[in-house]
Amino acid sequence: MKPNQIKRLSRLYQRQFPANGNYANEQARELAELSADIGRQIGLLIDRQGKVYMVLVGDNRSIYIPELPRARMSSGRLRGLRLLHTHLGDEVLSQEDLMDMVFLRLDSVTALTVPGGFPATAEVAHLLPPNPEEKGYELFAPVRWDRMDLDLGSIIEALEDEFSRQVDARDTGSDENRVLLVSVDKAPRPVQELSLEELAELADTAGLVAAGTMIQRVRKQNPKFIMGKGKLAELEVRALQANASIIIFDQELSPTQIRNIAEVTERKILDRTQLILDIFAQHATSSAGKLQVEMAQLKYTLPRLVGKNRAMSRLMGGIGGRGPGETKLEVDRRRANDRITRLKKELEQVRKRRTQTRERRAKAGLPIVSLVGYTNAGKSTLLNTLTQSEVIAEDKLFATLDPTSRRIRFPREREVVLTDTVGFIRRLPPDLKEAFRATLEELESADLLVLVCDASHPEVEEQVQAVRTIIQEMDMDETPIILVLNKWDRLDAEGREAMRYVFPEGIPASSIKRASLEPVVEAILDGVPWEKKGN
């Protein structure tokens, strides 16, 4: 550009625009003339006081907006800047214009068409708070440039008030704890909905508030963003309307996808694996449990140690980045690998100690009965009721991580060792499976498995199958199994009839009612191979 053109562009910083979000007629003429003179689009980012924050010069078809500061950017607020820019032809607001408004959370965007160097029309759009039509933004019809009479200042002020009002009406947590749950998969929508219900339980266990959901069924996931750019814009609108600072995907994301989505949305991005790892980090209490969590965290994080850009900063710290391994998450690859090697050796010692403990039990001639089942099925409560213990038992997923064993005397003068184990879950992260081998090996010495399921759960069949699959993967098919239909008291007559049909071998029980467990005790006594123990 010529020096004179650059000087005229610089003068735009001195202009004071109307606080109502529009422009004065002479300002529109100046932009039109200058834009035509340089043959490029000109854009102005204007704050709410009418001051020009940034002057942008694009090419003849578009404008690139650079990275903007995150001042005043809580998850449910707009940025406090509006975009006024020229279009050299007579085209109206483009999809790219609207995407910029969404991803940058601009107050509004206005396109001023300037064919031939004279203002012609103006078109305006702004974001919308949650609404029944699920519209993300309001797009006004183009008007003649000198008849733009929208009071955008008042509109934006009312919008933010509405955002705040709706958030306050349903708020149960801080902005930092509000999450949007997302599923992008080829599975039918009902299947994805059920999976998101489990993800919501996981989020609750992690201390997060599920503020909204979004589901997309796709034939093939986008390798760059997992979803298309248009759907990504809808995702950002949903997150803004839900006042969510974190977006959690039900699918495992690649390092590239996490970085790309974080850069575009400027929100923390987690996947299902990170959420589970965080829950394990919160609940690990023993030294062995902490070692196992740190191992899984490091193995997950290692391929993501590729730089310390803004996306990485949103990955680390807080939810998804806490726990025993927190100080290790940003170390370089060499140190991370060294740490993993040391952890493997320490975990091997844990496995040896537990093996020795199991061998001592075997010599004592006591049968070992292991409680297994889907997470939050009621295993720990069942152990507490039978043994009158006080093992941690919460109505949350993965409340139990470390195996707990109790010696118990049953009727007929029989004694067994009853062991509570970590709950299973579908799609358990592979690294977590490996890290918890020492825990799951407790099952290998079991003489009897008591598979506890939540009979009241809508996906009980799938959960039982998931547990049976893991048992098969551990080559424990030969170990006798008793199926306990826990939480029987929560079922109505129709539900109980359905359970009897689906699981005819199941034993109805309620782990909080000792009397209901008598059939379970009898089944254990009948199921344990006493002759192998010399009793």
N, C-alpha and C positions, 0 to 999 in steps of 0.2 A: 504494500500500500504506500501511497505518497505521504510525505510528511504532513501535508495539510489535512489529509483524511485522518491520520492518526491523531492530530491535534483536535479535530472536530469530535472524534470518538472520545477523547479524554475529557472534553468539556461536558459530556453526558453525566459524568460523576457529580457535576455541580448542580444538576437539575433537581428541583424539588417537585415531586409528583403528588397529586391529590391523595389524601389519606383514605379516601373512600375506595381506593383500589383501581381507579381509572387513570386517565391522562387528560391533559389539557389539549385543546385542538392544535395549538402551535407546537406542542411536543410531538404529537402524532405526525404533523407535517415535517418536522425536523428529522424524525426517524425514517420517514418514507424517502425523503430526499437523499439522506446520507446512505441508506441501504441501497438505493438505486445507483448512486454514484460509485460505490465500491463493488457493486454486483454481488453482494453477499447478504445473508440474513444477519440481523443484529438483534441481540437479546439483552434485556436488562433484568437483573434480579433486584427487586425493590422491597425494602423492609416495610413494616407497618406504619412507620412515621413518614413514608414517602421518600426516603433517601435511597439513592442508588447504591446498592451494595457491591454489584459486580456488573461490568460491561462485557458481553460475550460477542465474538465475531465468528460466524460459521462460514459455510460455503453457500452456494446458491440454492441448496436444497435443505440444509439442516444446520443445527447448532449443537455443539458438544458442551455439556455442562460438566466442569471438573468436580473433583471431590469437594464437598462442602463441610464446614465444621459442624459438630454435633451439639452446639450450644442450644439450650432449652429443649433438647430432644428427648423428653420422656416418651415412653412407648405409645401413649395415646394422644400426643400433641402434634400439631402441624409445625412446620419449620419456622414460620414467621416471615417467609419470603414469598413473593409472587413473581411469576415470569411474564414479562411483556416482550414479545418478539415479532419480527416482521416476516412475512412471506412474500417473496418477490412476485409470485404469480397470484392467481385468484383462488388457490387451494385453501381449504379450511384447516382446522386443527387435525394433525395427523395422529396416527396410532402411536408414533414415537413421542409426540408431544404429551399425550395422555400417559404413556408409560413413565416418562420423566416426572410428571406430576405425582404419580403414584409412588414410585420408588424413592423419590427425594422428599416426599410428603410436603410439597409446596402448597401454599395457601390456595393458589389458583394459577391458571395459565391462560394467557390471552394471545391470540394470533391476530396481528394487524396486517391485512393484505395490502400490498403497495404496488400494484401493477403500473409500470410506466413512471414510477417515482411519486405517485400521488396516493394518499390513503383511500381505500375503497370500503372494506368491511372489517368488522371485528367480531371475533367469536371467543367465548369464555367457557371455561370448565372449572369445577372445583370438586373436591372429595365430599363424600357423604358419610354420616354416622350410620350405625346399624338401622336397617329399614326392612319392612316386610317383603319388598320386591328384591332385596339383596342386591341393590344397585351399588356400585362402588363409587360412582361420581355422577355429577349433574352436568350435562352438556347443553348449553343454551344455543338457540338458533342464531345464526349470524345476523348482525344488524349493520346498518350503515354506520361508518366509522364515527360520524359526529352525532350519533344518536345513542351512544353507549351510556345508559343512565342507571346501570346496576350499582347499588351501594355495596360493593364487595367487602368493604371494611366491616359493615354491620353483619353481612352474611357470614363472614369468617368468624367473627366474634360469637355469633349465635351457634355456629357449628362446633366450636371448641367447648362452649357451654353444654351443648347436647352430648358431645363425647364424654365430658366429665360427669354429666348427670346420669347417663346410662351406665357408666362404669361404677359410680357410687352406688347405684341401685342394686347392683349384683356383686359388688366387690366383697371378697372374703380374704384378700391378701394384697401385699404390696405389688407395685408394678413389676418388680424384679422376680416375683414368683408366679406371675400370670403367664400361661403357656397356651399356644395354639397347637392342637394335635392334627397331624396330617397323614393321610395314607394315599400313596400313589402305587397302584398295583393292577394286575390284569384280573384279579379275582372279582367276582360279582360284588355289587355294592353292599348287600346284607352281610356278606362275609367280612368285608372291610369294616363295617360298622361294629360288628362284634369284636374284632381285633382292636379297634380303637377304644372300646370299653375297657379292655384289659390294659391298654396303654394309659388310659385315664386312671386306673387303679395304681399302676406303677408310678404315675406322676404324683398322685396323692401320697403314696408311700414316701416319695422323695421330698415331700413338703411343698409341692407345687399345686397351683390351682388351674384346673383345665377350664379355660375361658371360652373355648370354641373348638370346632372341628371342621375339617375340610377333606373331602374324598374325591379322588379322580381315578377313574378306571381307564387304563391305557393298554394298548397292545404291546408297546415296548417303552421302557423307561428311557428318558432323555439322558445320555451319558454326561452331559454338561451340567444340567440343572435338575435332573430327575423328572421335571415337567417342562412343558413348553413355556415360552416367554409370556404369552397371553395369560396362561394359568398362573404363572409366577406373579403377574401383576394382581390377579384376583387374590392370591395368597397374601400379598402385602396389604391389600385393602382389608381383608378379613382380620389380619393381625392388628392393624390400626384400629379397626372397629371394636375388637375384643380387648384392646389395651394390653396386648401381649408383648412382652419383651423377649420371649423365648419361643422358638418354633421347634417342635419335636416331630420327627418323621418316624412312622411305624416301621419303615424299611431301613436296612443298613445302608448308609450313604458312603460313597467313596470319598477319599480326602479331597479330590478335585470338586466334587459336588458340594461338599460342606463349605469349602472356601468360596466357591462361586456364589452360592445362595447367600452366604453371610455378607459378601461384598455388595450384592445387589440390594438386600433388604435392610442392611445395617442392624440386624438383630442376631442374637446368639442362636446358632443352629445346632441341634443335637439329633442323634438318631436313637433308635431303641436300645442299641448296645451301650451307648454312653449312659443312658438313663439307668439301665440295669447295673452297670458298673458303679454308678454313683450310689445307688441303693445299697449295694454290697459294701461300699466304702463306709457308709453311715452306720451299718449294722455290725461290721466286723469288730469283735471285742477281744478275742484271743490273739496271741502273737501269731499263731498259725493262720488264722483267718485274715489278719492284716497282711501277712506275706502273700497269701493267695490273691488278695485284692490288688496289691501292688503289682504282682506279676501280670495279672490280666490287664491292668491299666497301662502298664508300660508296653505290652505287646500290641495293644490297640493303638496307642499313641505313636509308636515308633514310625510307622509309615507316614504319619502326619507332621513329623518334625522337618518341615521343608522350608521354614522361614518364619519371621516374626512380623508378619504384616498385620493389618487391622483384622483380617478374618481370623488369624490365629489368636489374636488377643481376645476375640469374642469366644473362642473355643475353650480357653483356659480359665481356671478360677471359677469359684462358685459351683453351681449345679453342673455336673458332668466333669468336673475337674478337681474335686476335693478328695479327701481321704489320705490314707497312708502314703500314696504315691504322688501327692500333690507337688512336693518339692522336686520331683524327678521329671515332671511332664515337659519341661522346656530344656532339658539337657540335650547335648548333641547325640548323634546316633552311636558314636563309639562308647560314650559313658552309659547310655541306655542299654546297649548290648552287654556291657560288662556287668551292669546291675542285674540284668536278666539271668546271666550265667550264675551269679552269686545266689540269686533267689532260688534257682533250680536246685542248687546244692543244699540250701537250707530247707527247702520243701522236701527234698529227698530224706533228710534227717527226720522231719516230721512224720513222713510215711513209715520210716523204720521204727520210730517210737510207737506209733499206733499199731504197727504189725506185732510188735512185742507185747503190747497190751492185749491184743486179740488172742495171741498165743497163750498168754497166762489165763485168760478166760476159758479157752478151750481145755487147758489142763485141769482147771477147776471143775470141768464137766457141766458147766452151765450153758443151756441153749441160748442162742442170741436171736432175739426177735427185733427186726428193724421196721420202724414206721416210715413208709414212703408215700409220696403223693404230690399232687400239684401244690404250688405255693398257696398258702392261706386256706388250705383244706381243713385245718383243725388238728394237725398232728401233735403240736406242742400242747394244746389243750387236752387232748386225749391222754398224753403222757402224764400231765399234771393230775388229771382226775384219777387215773389208775394207780399212780405211785404217791399221790398226795405231795407232789413236789411243787416248786415255784419256778419252773423254767419260763423264760420270757415267752408270752403268748399274746400277740396283738392281732387285731383285725386288719392287718396290713400284709402286703406281699413281702416275702423274704425276711420275716421277723427272726427266723432261725437260720444261722449260717454255720455255726460250729456244731458238730455232733455231740449230743448229750446222752449219756447212758445212765440208767437207774436199775438197780437190782430189786426185783419184786418177787414176793412169795404169793403164788396163786393157790386156789383150793387144791385138794388132793396132795398137799405137802410138796408142791412142785415150785421150783425157783427158776426164773429166767432173767436174762439181762435185756431190758427194753431200751432200744436206741432210737432217738429222734434224729432225723437227718434234714439236710437242706432241701427246701421244696423245689420241685421241678417246674419248668416252664417251657412252652413251645418256643422254638427258635432260640434256644439258649446260645449265646455267643460262643463260637468254637474255642476262643482263647480262654473263656471262662470255664468251659468244660475241662480243658487241660489243666488249668490252674487249680481246679477243685477235685482233681483225681484223688488226692489224699483224703478228702472228705467222703467222696463216693465209694472209696475202697472199703469203708466200714460195712457197706452192703455185701461185699464179697464173702464175709465170714458169717453172714446171717443164715440161720437154719430155717427161718420163716420170714416172709415179707408180709406186712399188714399194709395194704394199699388203701389209704384213706382218701375219699373223694368228697367234695361238697355236692351233695345230691340236689341242693337247691339252686345250683349255678346253671344258667341257661346253656352253657357249653360243657356240661359235665361229661358227655360222651367223648368229646374231643380231648378233654383234659385227661381222662382215664387212658385213652389211647396214646397220648403223648408220653405218659409215665410208662406204660407197657413198652413203648418203642425204646425208651432209654434203657429199660431193664434188659431188653433184647440186645441192644448195642453193647451192653456190659457182659454179655454171654451168661446171663443168670436165669435163663429160661427154665432150668431144672429146679430152681428154688421154689418151694411151695408158696402160693400167694393166697391171702384172704382179702376179700374186698369188703370194706366197711363203707356203708352209705351214710356218711355223717350229715349232721344238720337236718335229720329226718323230720324234726319238729317244725321246720319251716315250710314243709310241703302240705298242700291240701290233699283231699282224698284223690282227686284226679292225678295230681303229681305223683303221689305214692304208687298209684296203679301203674303209671307210666314207667316209673323206676323199676318196679317188680318185673315188668315186661322186658325192659332193656337189659337189666342186670339181675337175672333170676338167682344168681349165686350170691348176690350182695346181702350184707347183714345190716339192717336198719339200726341206727344208733344216733345218739346226741352226746357229743363229747363233754358237755357241761352237766349231764345228768348221769351220775354214777350207776343208778339202777338200770339204765338202758344199755349199759356196757356188759351186762352179764352174758348175753349171747356171744359177744366178741371174745370175752375171756374163755368161754367154753370152746369156741372155734380155735383159739390159740392153743389151748391144752390138747385138743384133738389133732391139731396140725403140726405141732412140733415133733420131729422124729426122736423121741426120748431114747430109743434103743441105741442110737449113735452116740449118745452122751453117757452111756453107761448107767442110766437111771432106771 
